[in-house]
């Protein structure tokens, strides 16, 4: 009989996982479509946790460790936050993580993505992504991807409470932040490869063949979890959780990392904020509620929020990108905006999001026939610090189906060019000199491509957006071409 090892420094752990019948999943999906703004295909699920629920249910889509597993605790949610119900002394001195896993039959190669919600946490609470989770009475088997403010690790749960093996040692060199996009993946069967990503960057990877005396878990479903250690009794549980969650098993197409220098998507998932399996970072990740995020509904990307006057909804690709970039997006107009200024669609180049700062270049145009204009802007960092730097501004606008493109090349000067339907309409040369209203900054020589929107009038974000987006590293002088027949793929 294998003796369960003594827990790590903080004495933590618990469980995740679940499997349900195909009939129950179909019934649950029907109910969910009618009631909840969460969905995907048969093997894709996305939620922003819009409801106050204890335990977490979302129309019967979640199985909880307390209700079903009995020896663990349940997950709960408030709008835009999923967190645990475990208390320091609520388990008889033993570990009983809060855990919930999705119902249904899931494939072998699973991905779970969670956007971190953190408020003054300290090293006392943990959030967890789970893969291959099966919850039954007095048993949870799962792979736990454990994340706290001061450490991260991967753990294998073997069934009974506190029966686990750490597949990796705690990595105390990793820090967790509000807005971080955490992604856990599994691939293969034996060995099973488990990988944890933070904001698109791989940070932990391990393989499992027979750890803990049992072969790799290949069944089960994705899920989430939460833990409080003995020092965290006074920390409000809602201080650390997930603001959104996406799970897939390959049925939904999630583009891979953009490190190869090419990324194409037609926004096949329903997500707020856009993630596509951790490939995007949103404006909210700058902190301070200064910029908004971009959302998707399965057919288009569009604005999600605009918390300040110049808080354009923003999303940029993660990973490393060449400095010479081409970004191309196809405009989608469900309703032509009316009124005065402004409704704008934007492609971004060499963008960098950091604490309370976004730098880079923006190629943007109005989507209003009665207010036609296009500009190239340099973002200087602080919210509201920008300037239009094109040599001349065309009097044109974007209609449904139009293709907006931007290219960037060079270092000093940096040359940024805007195209509409493949025809150059404006160009800017940036040496970093001061300009109204932003002052001197840059020129920006590196960063990532992305998209954004602006609506200073009515917040009718669903009126306009992009139906597709393609970005490549390029050589200078290369002319962009409009994408056609896109799927969410990467080359």
PyMOL commands that set and color helices and strands:
alter all, ss='L'
color gray80, all
select helices_A, chain A and resi 22-35+211-213+237-239+258-260+283-286+461-463
alter helices_A, ss='H'
color red, helices_A
select strands_A, chain A and resi 44-47+53-54+62-64+75-78+81-84+98-102+111-118+125-136+139-148+152-159+164-166+181-187+192-198+201-208+221-228+240-248+262-265+270-272+280-282+294-297+301-303+313-317+325-333+343-354+357-366+374-381+386-388+403-409+414-420+423-430+448-455+464-473
alter strands_A, ss='S'
color yellow, strands_A
deselect
rebuild
show_as cartoon
